[in-house]
Amino acid sequence: MGTVVLPQLPPKKVFGNTDRDFINERKEALQKYLEGILFNPLLASSLPVKRFLDPTNYTRNFLEEARQNVHIVLRSGGSHEVTEVLPSCGTRIAKEYFLAHPLADSKTQHVLWWAPFGPDKAMNLRDTHATLTALVQCQHPYIVPAVSSIASEAGVCVVRPWFPQGSLRDRIHQTKPQGNSLVKYSSDKFIPIEQTDCAVYGRQILEALLFLHEKGIGHGHLHTGNLVIDNNVCRLLDLENQVVGLPNHIRSHMIHHRKINSMEAIDVYCFGHALYEMVFSKRLTDNTCTEFPPESPALSRSVLESILSAEACKNGLPTIAGLLTHPFFNQTPLHSHEKPSLRLPSSVKQAIAVAQEAMLERLAADQKKVRQQRKLSKAEAFVTQQSIKSRSKKNLHLETNDLLAKNNQRSSGDFKSNSAQQDMNIRR
């Protein structure tokens, strides 16, 4: 499976495979094997693993469902025609991609994606239409707006420009965007991004995020797969993800930190993960980073520490405006003079605010569950430790009593032997 190194399966037995000790040992070994699979973010988000762990929700044919829904949307008033399917080119299972071209211009190539509504969907269909329409009108040098967006009862269909060079993650891994994501991103071939480019791209991302937050909308899904380098300019893709209600790709990391409790904190935390991938050409697999390579440049390491260290996640993350004042970014010149524009009607602003609040409430509820589980685990560990100590004391007490009993028996035997010897002497 690409160059992903799979964990070793525990050995089996032909005879004696029903022994209780063997079953317990194999159960523990299989649990470690599964944990090893889930530790790899590519494998954990892959369809085979999802189908094994949750067959009820993942046995559907997502590609066929997407085909049918796209066909219905385009027949009901779409302006594009699908020319090619791009199966599994993205990391989201239910989000399917297609190449398409406008009906009026067969030479222009666009990419079309379909996604069903996710668990964070909070808008009705009318607000969804209005928000998608407003986002299409977004103009910013570091944001790629959609060409068109259509919402139905089942999900959302988005058409945006096609970039043959692929995303920033494709560039890091030296791959083409059309390939299977599990194969593309498990390759050990990658191109490190120069520190100067990391600074330029980082500042451009932050400028785009700052613009969105000033308008009352966060991105919510920032990662290197949603970034594209176009003429040495880093631009954000897929603003529509949060409208669809898709969960954040590193949400499993965010539920461990209660300080990630706002859209700005989410975008900053995701920016830290994206910058880490740019600097070190690999994804951060943990929710914090305690050690950075000693050869890593001081300025970029300083930015990463301010976002991804355990202390930062515990005490609070920096703001987007604060990051822009960091020497790693504020010394980087920007050459774009395009005036950004995004007009959001009041009804759309309110719908976005309600949707973001619902998403943050669900995140906070899961963060609370994690804290409760952590406390429960600590309590169980404490009880187990106390039980072991109590058992050890009890065993020590029993051993002491046995030893005293044996000594008493020996003393009694010696006393009886001496008494008998004295009686024999008296008789003599």
C-alpha positions as semicolon CSV with decimal commas, in nm:
position;residue;x (nm);y (nm);z (nm)
1;M;0,000;0,000;0,000
2;G;0,230;0,270;-0,132
3;T;0,530;0,284;0,098
4;V;0,329;0,277;0,420
5;V;0,492;0,039;0,666
6;L;0,217;-0,166;0,826
7;P;0,253;-0,300;1,180
8;Q;0,330;-0,669;1,225
9;L;0,029;-0,893;1,278
10;P;0,052;-1,105;1,595
11;P;0,128;-1,477;1,537
12;K;-0,144;-1,742;1,524
13;K;-0,160;-2,093;1,664
14;V;-0,295;-2,413;1,510
15;F;-0,307;-2,603;1,837
16;G;-0,389;-2,450;2,170
17;N;-0,555;-2,149;2,011
18;T;-0,846;-2,171;2,255
19;D;-0,632;-2,142;2,564
20;R;-0,737;-1,849;2,780
21;D;-0,381;-1,715;2,816
22;F;-0,321;-1,729;2,440
23;I;-0,652;-1,557;2,366
24;N;-0,572;-1,274;2,609
25;E;-0,222;-1,232;2,468
26;R;-0,349;-1,224;2,110
27;K;-0,625;-0,980;2,203
28;E;-0,367;-0,739;2,345
29;A;-0,143;-0,784;2,041
30;L;-0,431;-0,718;1,800
31;Q;-0,521;-0,405;1,996
32;K;-0,163;-0,278;1,956
33;Y;-0,178;-0,365;1,585
34;L;-0,498;-0,162;1,543
35;E;-0,349;0,130;1,736
36;G;-0,049;0,119;1,502
37;I;-0,282;0,142;1,202
38;L;-0,476;0,433;1,350
39;F;-0,157;0,619;1,443
40;N;-0,096;0,677;1,071
41;P;-0,336;0,956;0,961
42;L;-0,344;0,830;0,602
43;L;-0,446;0,480;0,706
44;A;-0,683;0,602;0,977
45;S;-0,879;0,809;0,724
46;S;-0,873;0,545;0,448
47;L;-1,192;0,374;0,334
48;P;-1,079;0,013;0,409
49;V;-1,004;0,103;0,772
50;K;-1,328;0,299;0,808
51;R;-1,526;0,009;0,665
52;F;-1,364;-0,234;0,907
53;L;-1,431;-0,015;1,212
54;D;-1,771;0,122;1,110
55;P;-1,933;-0,103;0,846
56;T;-2,276;0,050;0,907
57;N;-2,179;0,394;0,776
58;Y;-1,900;0,313;0,530
59;T;-2,022;0,022;0,318
60;R;-2,196;0,264;0,081
61;N;-2,062;0,328;-0,267
62;F;-1,967;0,693;-0,221
63;L;-1,842;0,738;-0,576
64;E;-2,163;0,609;-0,730
65;E;-2,371;0,826;-0,498
66;A;-2,163;1,128;-0,603
67;R;-2,207;1,044;-0,972
68;Q;-2,583;1,030;-0,936
69;N;-2,609;1,351;-0,736
70;V;-2,378;1,542;-0,972
71;H;-2,582;1,416;-1,268
72;I;-2,904;1,539;-1,104
73;V;-2,753;1,879;-1,018
74;L;-2,611;1,937;-1,367
75;R;-2,935;1,831;-1,535
76;S;-3,136;2,071;-1,323
77;G;-2,945;2,379;-1,432
78;G;-2,572;2,317;-1,424
79;S;-2,339;2,494;-1,665
80;H;-2,071;2,223;-1,685
81;E;-2,017;1,879;-1,828
82;V;-1,817;1,608;-1,649
83;T;-1,530;1,467;-1,856
84;E;-1,336;1,249;-1,611
85;V;-1,369;1,093;-1,268
86;L;-1,086;1,145;-1,018
87;P;-1,146;0,862;-0,770
88;S;-0,995;0,896;-0,422
89;C;-0,768;1,186;-0,520
90;G;-0,862;1,366;-0,197
91;T;-0,830;1,252;0,163
92;R;-1,203;1,282;0,245
93;I;-1,390;0,960;0,182
94;A;-1,730;1,103;0,089
95;K;-1,593;1,396;-0,111
96;E;-1,555;1,296;-0,474
97;Y;-1,380;1,491;-0,751
98;F;-1,442;1,515;-1,127
99;L;-1,284;1,703;-1,415
100;A;-1,534;1,916;-1,603
101;H;-1,555;2,195;-1,858
102;P;-1,810;2,471;-1,921
103;L;-2,075;2,389;-2,179
104;A;-1,983;2,704;-2,367
105;D;-1,606;2,641;-2,362
106;S;-1,481;2,285;-2,393
107;K;-1,115;2,393;-2,377
108;T;-1,136;2,541;-2,026
109;Q;-1,082;2,280;-1,758
110;H;-1,234;2,299;-1,411
111;V;-1,256;2,061;-1,120
112;L;-1,595;1,972;-0,976
113;W;-1,643;1,817;-0,634
114;W;-1,944;1,677;-0,456
115;A;-1,982;1,624;-0,081
116;P;-2,284;1,522;0,126
117;F;-2,367;1,736;0,426
118;G;-2,155;1,660;0,732
119;P;-2,222;1,648;1,107
120;D;-2,155;2,022;1,150
121;K;-2,427;2,131;0,907
122;A;-2,642;2,393;1,076
123;M;-2,785;2,597;0,786
124;N;-3,115;2,539;0,613
125;L;-3,113;2,505;0,236
126;R;-3,203;2,868;0,177
127;D;-2,915;3,000;0,392
128;T;-2,681;2,747;0,232
129;H;-2,768;2,879;-0,115
130;A;-2,722;3,240;-0,004
131;T;-2,386;3,172;0,163
132;L;-2,247;2,979;-0,135
133;T;-2,358;3,258;-0,368
134;A;-2,180;3,517;-0,153
135;L;-1,858;3,314;-0,134
136;V;-1,843;3,285;-0,514
137;Q;-1,810;3,665;-0,524
138;C;-1,503;3,665;-0,296
139;Q;-1,205;3,850;-0,442
140;H;-0,867;3,821;-0,270
141;P;-0,516;3,764;-0,408
142;Y;-0,462;3,467;-0,173
143;I;-0,804;3,300;-0,201
144;V;-0,942;3,093;-0,491
145;P;-1,319;3,144;-0,513
146;A;-1,548;2,885;-0,667
147;V;-1,672;2,926;-1,023
148;S;-2,017;2,810;-0,917
149;S;-2,180;2,632;-0,624
150;I;-2,511;2,448;-0,608
151;A;-2,676;2,302;-0,298
152;S;-2,941;2,032;-0,288
153;E;-3,111;1,839;-0,012
154;A;-2,836;1,575;-0,030
155;G;-2,523;1,789;-0,040
156;V;-2,325;2,053;-0,228
157;C;-2,168;2,059;-0,574
158;V;-1,881;2,307;-0,621
159;V;-1,692;2,396;-0,939
160;R;-1,358;2,572;-0,910
161;P;-1,051;2,631;-1,130
162;W;-0,831;2,332;-1,202
163;F;-0,463;2,355;-1,111
164;P;-0,267;2,084;-1,299
165;Q;0,029;2,121;-1,063
166;G;-0,190;2,012;-0,774
167;S;-0,198;2,127;-0,415
168;L;0,089;2,226;-0,190
169;R;0,084;1,874;-0,048
170;D;0,116;1,736;-0,402
171;R;0,416;1,961;-0,452
172;I;0,580;1,842;-0,130
173;H;0,533;1,476;-0,228
174;Q;0,619;1,528;-0,598
175;T;0,290;1,383;-0,716
176;K;0,014;1,467;-0,961
177;P;-0,329;1,564;-0,829
178;Q;-0,510;1,288;-1,020
179;G;-0,359;0,999;-0,820
180;N;-0,501;0,805;-0,528
181;S;-0,430;1,002;-0,210
182;L;-0,318;0,697;-0,011
183;V;-0,059;0,614;-0,277
184;K;0,043;0,975;-0,341
185;Y;0,107;1,079;0,016
186;S;0,260;0,755;0,141
187;S;0,552;0,801;-0,096
188;D;0,891;0,867;0,059
189;K;0,978;1,108;-0,224
190;F;0,938;1,470;-0,130
191;I;1,082;1,813;-0,200
192;P;1,166;2,031;0,102
193;I;1,030;2,385;0,076
194;E;1,287;2,658;0,124
195;Q;1,259;2,866;0,440
196;T;1,214;3,184;0,240
197;D;0,922;3,026;0,056
198;C;0,776;2,901;0,386
199;A;0,783;3,257;0,514
200;V;0,622;3,395;0,198
201;Y;0,352;3,129;0,183
202;G;0,292;3,154;0,557
203;R;0,236;3,528;0,543
204;Q;0,007;3,498;0,241
205;I;-0,202;3,235;0,426
206;L;-0,222;3,454;0,734
207;E;-0,325;3,758;0,530
208;A;-0,606;3,556;0,373
209;L;-0,720;3,425;0,713
210;L;-0,711;3,773;0,864
211;F;-0,929;3,904;0,581
212;L;-1,185;3,625;0,631
213;H;-1,204;3,674;1,008
214;E;-1,251;4,048;0,965
215;K;-1,556;3,957;0,757
216;G;-1,685;3,729;1,032
217;I;-1,604;3,399;0,866
218;G;-1,328;3,150;0,937
219;H;-1,181;2,898;0,697
220;G;-1,201;2,607;0,941
221;H;-1,032;2,351;0,714
222;L;-0,681;2,478;0,649
223;H;-0,423;2,217;0,548
224;T;-0,168;2,175;0,268
225;G;-0,422;1,985;0,058
226;N;-0,638;2,300;0,055
227;L;-0,352;2,525;-0,053
228;V;-0,226;2,576;-0,406
229;I;0,085;2,755;-0,535
230;D;-0,007;2,964;-0,838
231;N;0,274;3,175;-0,988
232;N;0,463;3,158;-0,655
233;V;0,152;3,279;-0,471
234;C;-0,007;3,060;-0,205
235;R;-0,387;3,061;-0,226
236;L;-0,659;2,904;-0,013
237;L;-0,913;2,663;-0,158
238;D;-1,252;2,524;-0,053
239;L;-1,409;2,794;0,162
240;E;-1,730;2,595;0,114
241;N;-1,630;2,308;0,344
242;Q;-1,772;2,471;0,654
243;V;-2,099;2,548;0,473
244;V;-2,131;2,178;0,393
245;G;-2,070;2,099;0,760
246;L;-1,767;1,879;0,704
247;P;-1,560;1,808;1,017
248;N;-1,208;1,943;1,043
249;H;-0,943;1,697;0,922
250;I;-0,749;1,722;1,252
251;R;-1,052;1,746;1,478
252;S;-0,926;1,438;1,665
253;H;-0,629;1,651;1,774
254;M;-0,836;1,956;1,868
255;I;-1,063;1,769;2,109
256;H;-0,765;1,735;2,346
257;H;-0,730;2,111;2,397
258;R;-1,007;2,320;2,552
259;K;-0,830;2,642;2,452
260;I;-0,917;2,567;2,090
261;N;-1,260;2,718;2,138
262;S;-1,301;2,974;1,859
263;M;-1,281;2,985;1,480
264;E;-0,962;3,189;1,504
265;A;-0,801;2,934;1,738
266;I;-0,900;2,655;1,497
267;D;-0,747;2,834;1,199
268;V;-0,429;2,918;1,392
269;Y;-0,391;2,559;1,511
270;C;-0,444;2,428;1,158
271;F;-0,197;2,687;1,028
272;G;0,062;2,549;1,272
273;H;0,013;2,197;1,135
274;A;0,034;2,325;0,776
275;L;0,352;2,522;0,848
276;Y;0,503;2,217;1,021
277;E;0,438;2,013;0,705
278;M;0,593;2,284;0,489
279;V;0,905;2,315;0,706
280;F;0,970;1,944;0,769
281;S;0,800;1,788;0,462
282;K;0,592;1,555;0,679
283;R;0,270;1,575;0,875
284;L;0,261;1,611;1,250
285;T;0,089;1,295;1,376
286;D;0,043;1,410;1,737
287;N;-0,174;1,689;1,878
288;T;0,132;1,874;2,013
289;C;0,502;1,879;1,933
290;T;0,740;1,850;2,227
291;E;1,065;1,829;2,034
292;F;1,171;1,989;1,707
293;P;1,473;1,876;1,506
294;P;1,781;2,060;1,636
295;E;1,877;2,166;1,283
296;S;1,544;2,342;1,227
297;P;1,579;2,718;1,168
298;A;1,524;2,932;1,477
299;L;1,258;3,166;1,337
300;S;1,027;2,901;1,195
301;R;1,077;2,687;1,506
302;S;0,976;2,985;1,718
303;V;0,648;3,017;1,526
304;L;0,577;2,645;1,554
305;E;0,651;2,642;1,927
306;S;0,407;2,929;1,981
307;I;0,130;2,718;1,823
308;L;0,207;2,349;1,862
309;S;0,389;2,321;2,195
310;A;0,203;2,169;2,489
311;E;0,231;2,499;2,676
312;A;0,076;2,698;2,390
313;C;-0,214;2,455;2,355
314;K;-0,270;2,466;2,730
315;N;-0,238;2,841;2,787
316;G;-0,380;2,974;2,460
317;L;-0,276;3,014;2,097
318;P;-0,156;3,339;1,937
319;T;-0,389;3,545;1,722
320;I;-0,361;3,575;1,346
321;A;-0,268;3,943;1,378
322;G;-0,008;3,853;1,639
323;L;0,152;3,594;1,412
324;L;0,181;3,851;1,134
325;T;0,404;4,061;1,363
326;H;0,646;3,770;1,410
327;P;0,988;3,835;1,249
328;F;0,950;3,521;1,039
329;F;0,661;3,686;0,854
330;N;0,679;4,063;0,900
331;Q;1,009;4,084;0,715
332;T;0,853;3,920;0,409
333;P;0,736;4,174;0,148
334;L;0,405;4,134;-0,032
335;H;0,381;4,247;-0,392
336;S;0,008;4,214;-0,452
337;H;-0,195;4,533;-0,482
338;E;-0,529;4,370;-0,562
339;K;-0,808;4,510;-0,348
340;P;-0,987;4,230;-0,162
341;S;-1,364;4,219;-0,156
342;L;-1,629;4,000;0,007
343;R;-1,982;4,124;0,057
344;L;-2,187;3,924;0,301
345;P;-2,553;4,019;0,351
346;S;-2,665;4,046;0,712
347;S;-2,874;3,730;0,680
348;V;-2,568;3,538;0,556
349;K;-2,352;3,676;0,837
350;Q;-2,609;3,563;1,090
351;A;-2,637;3,217;0,932
352;I;-2,259;3,179;0,934
353;A;-2,238;3,291;1,297
354;V;-2,506;3,041;1,402
355;A;-2,338;2,758;1,208
356;Q;-1,997;2,835;1,355
357;E;-2,139;2,852;1,706
358;A;-2,307;2,512;1,661
359;M;-1,980;2,365;1,538
360;L;-1,791;2,509;1,835
361;E;-2,053;2,374;2,077
362;R;-2,014;2,024;1,935
363;L;-1,636;2,057;1,960
364;A;-1,662;2,175;2,323
365;A;-1,889;1,881;2,406
366;D;-1,634;1,636;2,266
367;Q;-1,352;1,814;2,448
368;K;-1,548;1,768;2,772
369;K;-1,590;1,396;2,699
370;V;-1,216;1,361;2,648
371;R;-1,144;1,536;2,980
372;Q;-1,394;1,312;3,159
373;Q;-1,242;1,003;3,002
374;R;-0,897;1,122;3,102
375;K;-1,012;1,168;3,463
376;L;-1,177;0,826;3,460
377;S;-0,860;0,664;3,329
378;K;-0,655;0,832;3,601
379;A;-0,904;0,717;3,867
380;E;-0,898;0,360;3,737
381;A;-0,518;0,364;3,731
382;F;-0,512;0,495;4,088
383;V;-0,755;0,225;4,206
384;T;-0,554;-0,042;4,031
385;Q;-0,233;0,084;4,188
386;Q;-0,391;0,093;4,533
387;S;-0,530;-0,257;4,481
388;I;-0,185;-0,385;4,389
389;K;-0,035;-0,218;4,695
390;S;-0,311;-0,359;4,919
391;R;-0,263;-0,704;4,770
392;S;0,111;-0,681;4,824
393;K;0,060;-0,578;5,188
394;K;-0,191;-0,860;5,238
395;N;0,047;-1,114;5,086
396;L;0,330;-0,980;5,301
397;H;0,106;-1,006;5,609
398;L;0,012;-1,365;5,523
399;E;0,374;-1,459;5,462
400;T;0,470;-1,304;5,796
401;N;0,195;-1,496;5,974
402;D;0,301;-1,822;5,806
403;L;0,660;-1,764;5,908
404;L;0,559;-1,691;6,268
405;A;0,341;-2,001;6,273
406;K;0,625;-2,215;6,148
407;N;0,860;-2,068;6,410
408;N;0,602;-2,133;6,680
409;Q;0,564;-2,493;6,563
410;R;0,939;-2,541;6,570
411;S;0,963;-2,387;6,917
412;S;0,680;-2,609;7,042
413;G;0,845;-2,916;6,891
414;D;1,177;-2,831;7,050
415;F;1,005;-2,776;7,387
416;K;0,824;-3,113;7,369
417;S;1,148;-3,289;7,274
418;N;1,334;-3,133;7,567
419;S;1,051;-3,226;7,809
420;A;1,054;-3,585;7,691
421;Q;1,430;-3,605;7,733
422;Q;1,404;-3,469;8,085
423;D;1,134;-3,725;8,173
424;M;1,354;-4,006;8,047
425;N;1,645;-3,879;8,252
426;I;1,429;-3,866;8,566
427;R;1,307;-4,223;8,515
428;R;1,660;-4,340;8,482
